[in-house]
């Protein structure tokens, strides 16, 4: 009940308070992308060998992605901004240097520990990673 009250009060008070709800570690749990020049959506195969994490803190974000089975590794970081339901990322560093300096704009929705990001070519669902995961196998 305290968490819900805090989110509601923060939502009514300021965008700065919302930034605190975005801050943390997020794991990509579902995604569809359209790649350059393509019209068809491609659903990313998110399974045990594929992991992608986004870290949000103090106006900066970083994303680390790896698919060990396909020998793929990706990394990027930069500044983020948001207002209302709009979210943007501007790359400061990127594993594909041609993207450095680019800004990508999204619409987003925050639903508890689920963060949905939408654009013309990306639909992603991120899930907050618990600060206190239960490591007990039972």
NUROTOR-156504 format. One line per field, with one value per atom (N, C-alpha, C, O): atom name; residue number from 1; y, z, x; residue in one letter. Coordinates in steps of 0.1 Angstrom, whole numbers. Layout:
<pts>
atome	[CA	...]
num	[NUM	...]
north	[Y	...]
up	[Z	...]
east	[X	...]
residu	[A	...]
</pts>
This chain:
<pts>
atome	[N	CA	C	O	N	CA	C	O	N	CA	C	O	N	CA	C	O	N	CA	C	O	N	CA	C	O	N	CA	C	O	N	CA	C	O	N	CA	C	O	N	CA	C	O	N	CA	C	O	N	CA	C	O	N	CA	C	O	N	CA	C	O	N	CA	C	O	N	CA	C	O	N	CA	C	O	N	CA	C	O	N	CA	C	O	N	CA	C	O	N	CA	C	O	N	CA	C	O	N	CA	C	O	N	CA	C	O	N	CA	C	O	N	CA	C	O	N	CA	C	O	N	CA	C	O	N	CA	C	O	N	CA	C	O	N	CA	C	O	N	CA	C	O	N	CA	C	O	N	CA	C	O	N	CA	C	O	N	CA	C	O	N	CA	C	O	N	CA	C	O	N	CA	C	O	N	CA	C	O	N	CA	C	O	N	CA	C	O	N	CA	C	O	N	CA	C	O	N	CA	C	O	N	CA	C	O	N	CA	C	O	N	CA	C	O	N	CA	C	O	N	CA	C	O	N	CA	C	O	N	CA	C	O	N	CA	C	O	N	CA	C	O	N	CA	C	O	N	CA	C	O	N	CA	C	O	N	CA	C	O	N	CA	C	O	N	CA	C	O	N	CA	C	O	N	CA	C	O	N	CA	C	O	N	CA	C	O	N	CA	C	O	N	CA	C	O	N	CA	C	O	N	CA	C	O	N	CA	C	O	N	CA	C	O	N	CA	C	O	N	CA	C	O	N	CA	C	O	N	CA	C	O	N	CA	C	O	N	CA	C	O	N	CA	C	O	N	CA	C	O	N	CA	C	O	N	CA	C	O	N	CA	C	O	N	CA	C	O	N	CA	C	O	N	CA	C	O	N	CA	C	O	N	CA	C	O	N	CA	C	O	N	CA	C	O	N	CA	C	O	N	CA	C	O	N	CA	C	O	N	CA	C	O	N	CA	C	O	N	CA	C	O	N	CA	C	O	N	CA	C	O	N	CA	C	O	N	CA	C	O	N	CA	C	O	N	CA	C	O	N	CA	C	O	N	CA	C	O	N	CA	C	O	N	CA	C	O	N	CA	C	O	N	CA	C	O	N	CA	C	O	N	CA	C	O	N	CA	C	O	N	CA	C	O	N	CA	C	O	N	CA	C	O	N	CA	C	O	N	CA	C	O	N	CA	C	O	N	CA	C	O	N	CA	C	O	N	CA	C	O	N	CA	C	O	N	CA	C	O	N	CA	C	O	N	CA	C	O	N	CA	C	O	N	CA	C	O	N	CA	C	O	N	CA	C	O	N	CA	C	O	N	CA	C	O	N	CA	C	O	N	CA	C	O	N	CA	C	O	N	CA	C	O	N	CA	C	O	N	CA	C	O	N	CA	C	O	N	CA	C	O	N	CA	C	O	N	CA	C	O]
num	[1	1	1	1	2	2	2	2	3	3	3	3	4	4	4	4	5	5	5	5	6	6	6	6	7	7	7	7	8	8	8	8	9	9	9	9	10	10	10	10	11	11	11	11	12	12	12	12	13	13	13	13	14	14	14	14	15	15	15	15	16	16	16	16	17	17	17	17	18	18	18	18	19	19	19	19	20	20	20	20	21	21	21	21	22	22	22	22	23	23	23	23	24	24	24	24	25	25	25	25	26	26	26	26	27	27	27	27	28	28	28	28	29	29	29	29	30	30	30	30	31	31	31	31	32	32	32	32	33	33	33	33	34	34	34	34	35	35	35	35	36	36	36	36	37	37	37	37	38	38	38	38	39	39	39	39	40	40	40	40	41	41	41	41	42	42	42	42	43	43	43	43	44	44	44	44	45	45	45	45	46	46	46	46	47	47	47	47	48	48	48	48	49	49	49	49	50	50	50	50	51	51	51	51	52	52	52	52	53	53	53	53	54	54	54	54	55	55	55	55	56	56	56	56	57	57	57	57	58	58	58	58	59	59	59	59	60	60	60	60	61	61	61	61	62	62	62	62	63	63	63	63	64	64	64	64	65	65	65	65	66	66	66	66	67	67	67	67	68	68	68	68	69	69	69	69	70	70	70	70	71	71	71	71	72	72	72	72	73	73	73	73	74	74	74	74	75	75	75	75	76	76	76	76	77	77	77	77	78	78	78	78	79	79	79	79	80	80	80	80	81	81	81	81	82	82	82	82	83	83	83	83	84	84	84	84	85	85	85	85	86	86	86	86	87	87	87	87	88	88	88	88	89	89	89	89	90	90	90	90	91	91	91	91	92	92	92	92	93	93	93	93	94	94	94	94	95	95	95	95	96	96	96	96	97	97	97	97	98	98	98	98	99	99	99	99	100	100	100	100	101	101	101	101	102	102	102	102	103	103	103	103	104	104	104	104	105	105	105	105	106	106	106	106	107	107	107	107	108	108	108	108	109	109	109	109	110	110	110	110	111	111	111	111	112	112	112	112	113	113	113	113	114	114	114	114	115	115	115	115	116	116	116	116	117	117	117	117	118	118	118	118	119	119	119	119	120	120	120	120	121	121	121	121	122	122	122	122	123	123	123	123	124	124	124	124	125	125	125	125	126	126	126	126	127	127	127	127	128	128	128	128	129	129	129	129	130	130	130	130	131	131	131	131	132	132	132	132	133	133	133	133	134	134	134	134	135	135	135	135	136	136	136	136	137	137	137	137	138	138	138	138]
north	[-12	0	13	22	12	24	27	38	16	18	25	34	20	25	40	48	43	57	66	77	61	69	72	83	62	63	73	82	72	81	95	105	98	111	116	128	108	113	117	127	109	112	125	132	129	142	154	165	151	162	167	179	158	163	151	140	156	146	141	129	149	144	132	123	132	121	108	97	110	99	93	81	102	97	87	77	90	80	67	57	66	54	46	34	54	47	43	33	49	46	31	27	25	11	2	7	-11	-20	-27	-32	-28	-34	-45	-44	-56	-67	-67	-67	-69	-70	-84	-94	-84	-97	-100	-111	-90	-92	-80	-69	-83	-72	-76	-88	-66	-67	-55	-44	-57	-46	-47	-58	-35	-34	-29	-19	-35	-31	-22	-23	-14	-4	-10	-20	-3	-7	-19	-23	-25	-36	-31	-21	-38	-35	-45	-42	-56	-67	-66	-64	-69	-69	-82	-93	-82	-93	-94	-85	-106	-108	-114	-124	-107	-111	-124	-126	-133	-146	-145	-147	-141	-139	-153	-157	-159	-172	-172	-161	-183	-184	-178	-172	-179	-174	-159	-153	-153	-139	-131	-135	-121	-112	-98	-95	-89	-75	-67	-69	-59	-51	-36	-32	-28	-14	-8	-12	0	7	22	28	27	41	47	43	58	65	80	82	89	103	109	116	106	112	104	108	93	85	71	67	64	51	43	49	30	21	8	4	2	-10	-20	-17	-32	-43	-54	-59	-60	-71	-81	-78	-94	-105	-117	-120	-123	-136	-145	-145	-153	-162	-172	-176	-177	-188	-182	-190	-169	-163	-155	-148	-155	-147	-132	-126	-127	-113	-106	-110	-94	-85	-71	-66	-64	-50	-41	-46	-29	-20	-6	-2	2	16	23	17	36	45	59	63	66	80	87	83	98	106	102	99	103	101	113	120	115	125	120	111	125	122	133	141	133	143	136	130	137	130	115	109	111	96	95	85	105	105	103	109	94	91	92	87	97	97	94	96	88	84	90	90	96	101	94	95	88	80	89	98	86	91	81	85	69	58	47	44	40	29	19	24	6	-3	-2	-8	5	9	24	32	29	43	53	64	48	57	62	72	55	60	70	76	72	82	96	100	102	115	114	124	103	102	101	97	106	106	98	99	89	81	84	85	86	90	78	71	77	67	72	83	64	66	55	44	58	47	46	56	35	33	25	15	30	23	17	24	4	-4	-12	-24	-7	-14	-16	-6	-29	-32	-35	-41	-32	-34	-20	-11	-19	-7	-10	-18	-4	-6	6	17	3	14	11	0	21	20	31	42	27	37	31	20	37	32	18	10	16	4	-5	-14	-1	-9	-10	0	-22	-24	-33	-44	-28	-35	-35	-26	-47	-48	-51	-61	-42	-43	-46	-41	-54	-57	-53	-57	-46	-42	-54	-64	-53	-64	-61	-50	-70	-68	-66	-72	-57	-54	-65	-66	-73	-84	-97	-102	-102	-115	-126	-127	-135	-147	-157	-163	-159	-168	-182	-191	-184	-197	-206	-203	-218	-226	-232	-237	-233	-239	-230	-234]
up	[0	0	0	-6	7	8	-6	-10	-13	-27	-36	-43	-36	-45	-42	-51	-29	-25	-29	-34	-28	-32	-47	-52	-55	-70	-74	-82	-67	-71	-67	-75	-55	-51	-60	-64	-63	-72	-85	-91	-91	-104	-104	-114	-93	-92	-90	-93	-84	-80	-90	-94	-96	-105	-114	-110	-125	-134	-127	-129	-118	-111	-103	-101	-97	-89	-97	-93	-109	-119	-123	-124	-124	-127	-117	-120	-104	-94	-96	-92	-101	-104	-116	-116	-125	-136	-133	-139	-123	-119	-114	-107	-119	-114	-126	-136	-124	-134	-140	-133	-153	-160	-169	-175	-170	-179	-191	-188	-203	-214	-214	-213	-214	-214	-226	-229	-235	-247	-257	-252	-270	-279	-293	-297	-301	-315	-321	-316	-332	-339	-354	-359	-360	-375	-378	-372	-386	-390	-402	-410	-404	-414	-428	-433	-434	-447	-447	-458	-436	-435	-431	-424	-436	-432	-422	-415	-421	-412	-398	-397	-388	-374	-372	-377	-365	-361	-346	-339	-341	-326	-322	-327	-312	-308	-300	-292	-302	-295	-282	-280	-272	-258	-251	-247	-249	-242	-233	-231	-228	-218	-223	-215	-236	-240	-244	-246	-244	-248	-235	-228	-232	-221	-225	-232	-220	-222	-209	-204	-204	-192	-195	-202	-190	-191	-176	-168	-174	-161	-163	-172	-154	-155	-142	-131	-143	-130	-134	-143	-126	-127	-141	-144	-149	-163	-173	-185	-169	-178	-179	-170	-190	-192	-198	-205	-196	-203	-206	-199	-218	-222	-225	-233	-220	-223	-228	-221	-240	-246	-251	-256	-248	-253	-256	-249	-267	-271	-273	-283	-263	-263	-274	-280	-277	-287	-301	-310	-303	-316	-317	-326	-306	-304	-307	-315	-301	-303	-290	-279	-290	-279	-283	-293	-275	-279	-266	-255	-268	-256	-261	-272	-253	-257	-244	-234	-244	-232	-236	-247	-228	-231	-221	-210	-225	-217	-220	-232	-211	-214	-208	-199	-214	-210	-212	-220	-204	-206	-201	-193	-207	-203	-207	-218	-198	-200	-203	-195	-214	-218	-229	-236	-231	-241	-234	-224	-240	-235	-247	-258	-244	-255	-249	-238	-258	-255	-265	-277	-261	-270	-267	-256	-278	-276	-274	-282	-263	-261	-266	-271	-263	-267	-273	-269	-283	-290	-296	-302	-296	-302	-318	-324	-323	-337	-338	-337	-340	-338	-347	-344	-358	-366	-359	-363	-348	-340	-329	-324	-327	-316	-320	-331	-310	-312	-316	-315	-321	-325	-313	-302	-315	-305	-310	-321	-301	-305	-295	-283	-301	-293	-292	-302	-280	-278	-270	-264	-270	-261	-251	-254	-238	-229	-219	-218	-212	-202	-191	-193	-179	-167	-159	-156	-158	-151	-140	-142	-128	-117	-120	-123	-120	-124	-138	-142	-147	-161	-168	-165	-178	-185	-200	-205	-207	-221	-229	-225	-239	-248	-262	-267	-269	-282	-291	-287	-304	-314	-327	-327	-339	-351	-355	-363	-349	-352	-340	-342	-328	-316	-307	-304	-302	-291	-281	-284	-269	-259	-245	-242	-238	-225	-216	-218	-206	-197	-183	-180	-175	-162	-152	-154	-141	-131	-124	-121	-122	-115	-101	-96	-93	-78	-72	-76	-63	-56	-46	-42	-42	-32	-38	-33	-48	-54	-44	-36	-45	-36	-42	-53	-36	-41	-36	-40	-27	-21	-32	-36	-36	-46	-42	-51	-29	-25	-26	-23]
east	[8	0	9	5	20	28	34	35	39	44	34	37	22	12	9	8	8	5	17	14	29	40	40	43	37	36	25	27	14	3	6	4	12	15	26	26	36	47	42	46	32	27	19	19	14	7	16	12	28	36	46	47	54	65	70	69	76	83	96	100	102	114	111	120	100	96	94	98	88	87	101	102	110	124	129	135	125	129	123	129	110	104	110	109	116	123	137	142	143	157	157	149	168	170	175	179	173	178	166	157	165	154	159	170	152	155	145	133	149	141	134	141	121	114	106	102	103	96	100	101	101	104	100	102	96	94	101	99	108	115	112	111	112	113	127	131	134	148	147	138	158	159	154	160	145	140	130	125	127	118	104	103	94	80	75	65	81	76	82	94	74	79	86	82	97	105	104	108	99	99	112	117	119	132	130	121	139	139	146	158	138	144	142	132	154	155	167	173	171	182	195	202	198	211	211	221	199	197	194	184	201	198	201	210	192	194	190	179	199	196	198	207	189	189	190	183	200	202	199	205	190	186	191	188	198	203	207	215	201	206	206	216	196	195	203	204	210	217	211	205	214	210	221	229	221	230	223	214	226	220	231	240	231	240	232	222	235	227	237	248	233	242	233	224	237	231	243	250	246	258	257	268	245	244	247	252	245	247	260	262	267	280	277	285	266	263	264	260	270	272	269	275	261	259	259	255	263	263	261	266	254	252	248	244	250	247	245	249	238	236	227	226	221	212	198	195	189	175	167	171	155	146	132	129	123	109	100	104	88	78	64	63	55	42	44	51	40	42	53	53	61	72	85	88	93	106	116	113	128	138	152	155	160	174	183	180	194	204	217	222	223	235	247	250	255	268	278	289	276	284	276	264	281	273	283	293	280	288	288	297	279	279	281	271	293	296	288	286	282	274	261	255	258	246	249	240	262	265	260	262	253	247	233	225	228	214	205	209	193	182	171	166	166	154	143	145	131	119	109	108	103	94	82	82	71	60	62	66	59	60	49	41	48	38	44	51	43	48	36	27	37	26	33	37	34	40	55	62	59	73	75	85	65	66	67	59	76	78	77	85	67	65	70	67	78	83	79	80	73	68	74	76	76	79	74	68	77	72	79	74	91	98	103	110	98	102	90	83	88	78	86	90	88	96	89	82	90	85	98	105	100	111	105	94	111	107	117	129	113	122	129	122	142	149	149	153	145	144	158	168	158	170	174	186	164	167	161	151	168	162	164	173	154	154	164	161	175	185	184	191	174	171	164	153	170	164	151	143	147	135	124	112]
residu	[X	X	X	X	X	X	X	X	X	X	X	X	X	X	X	X	X	X	X	X	X	X	X	X	X	X	X	X	X	X	X	X	X	X	X	X	X	X	X	X	X	X	X	X	X	X	X	X	X	X	X	X	X	X	X	X	X	X	X	X	X	X	X	X	X	X	X	X	X	X	X	X	X	X	X	X	X	X	X	X	X	X	X	X	X	X	X	X	X	X	X	X	X	X	X	X	X	X	X	X	X	X	X	X	X	X	X	X	X	X	X	X	X	X	X	X	X	X	X	X	X	X	X	X	X	X	X	X	X	X	X	X	X	X	X	X	X	X	X	X	X	X	X	X	X	X	X	X	X	X	X	X	X	X	X	X	X	X	X	X	X	X	X	X	X	X	X	X	X	X	X	X	X	X	X	X	X	X	X	X	X	X	X	X	X	X	X	X	X	X	X	X	X	X	X	X	X	X	X	X	X	X	X	X	X	X	X	X	X	X	X	X	X	X	X	X	X	X	X	X	X	X	X	X	X	X	X	X	X	X	X	X	X	X	X	X	X	X	X	X	X	X	X	X	X	X	X	X	X	X	X	X	X	X	X	X	X	X	X	X	X	X	X	X	X	X	X	X	X	X	X	X	X	X	X	X	X	X	X	X	X	X	X	X	X	X	X	X	X	X	X	X	X	X	X	X	X	X	X	X	X	X	X	X	X	X	X	X	X	X	X	X	X	X	X	X	X	X	X	X	X	X	X	X	X	X	X	X	X	X	X	X	X	X	X	X	X	X	X	X	X	X	X	X	X	X	X	X	X	X	X	X	X	X	X	X	X	X	X	X	X	X	X	X	X	X	X	X	X	X	X	X	X	X	X	X	X	X	X	X	X	X	X	X	X	X	X	X	X	X	X	X	X	X	X	X	X	X	X	X	X	X	X	X	X	X	X	X	X	X	X	X	X	X	X	X	X	X	X	X	X	X	X	X	X	X	X	X	X	X	X	X	X	X	X	X	X	X	X	X	X	X	X	X	X	X	X	X	X	X	X	X	X	X	X	X	X	X	X	X	X	X	X	X	X	X	X	X	X	X	X	X	X	X	X	X	X	X	X	X	X	X	X	X	X	X	X	X	X	X	X	X	X	X	X	X	X	X	X	X	X	X	X	X	X	X	X	X	X	X	X	X	X	X	X	X	X	X	X	X	X	X	X	X	X	X	X	X	X	X	X	X	X	X	X	X	X	X	X	X	X	X	X	X	X	X	X	X	X	X	X	X]
</pts>
